[in-house]
């Protein structure tokens, strides 16, 4: 029987979720650690590293589309800002770090995929004291695939729930810091899993909408786009910022607001954004069907515009 020819849409899905060319799939994956490219099975750090012992470190997740590292400058700047906030010195300059990322991508023959850049406080002792981490910080770069949600959900939309776990208050751990301590998010993720859904909405200490466990959230009401303000405890996500810019260029009214669950339940559209998630529609929240229960036109428009942006905004290698 003759094989059915793939449609352009099917080909696009394959390109989107495959990070390596065929020639690269036989290669042993290499991981960058402190200036060395090591085979994955030999990529090890000290068990006394404070990133492991205490989550003392920072990270960034970065998308790669057809050899373009999307929004690289913004991600690098945020990584260094997170490190500055926790008094962690990254032992290399921004240009050096970018060069190390590109070298790792090329070594692993990755055309489209995901970069995880991690910087820990380094090896110390079993105490909390960061002064005991006498060596330089540990720098790790992993390049691989990432698939956060099944493809079907991008077409049909997510069902999500609000969970009891509240978002960390800024006075404790500021949400602008992308630290290695994600326990707050993980606890909320567990509650989502227990509820039988893929993602959870987290409220801030005042009961207003903050963000999801790994994504920012947007709603559309009366042709106007809204997302929780940064001071509501959200990470100022890079994809979030891209969507706001795209909305402004498309003359779609957009603002950062204080939102409640009532606002979400009565939205015309809802979607989530994130580096790994990209843009994914939401069609049900806490058992309430959002509008007609299908992804809306503004979500579709912004998704198309975002896909075009990923082809041009970044650094090629």
Buried (B, 14 or more C-beta within 10 A) or exposed (E): EEEEEEEEEEEEEEEBEBBBEEEBEEEEBBBBBBEEBBEEEEBEBBEBBBBBBBBBBBBBBBBBBEBBBBBBEBBBBBBBEBBEBBEBEBBBEBEEBBEBBBBBBEBBBBBBBBBBBBBBBBBBEEEEEBEBBEEBBBBBBBBBEBEBBEEEBBEBBBBBBBBEBBBBEBEEBBBBBBBBBBEBBEBBBBBBEEBEBBBBBBBBBEEBBBBBBBBBBBBBBEEBBBBBBBEBBBBEBBBBBBBBBBBEEEEBEBEBBBBEBEBBBEBBBBBBBBBBBBBBBBBBBBEEEBBEEBBBEBBBBBBEBBBEBBEEBBBEB
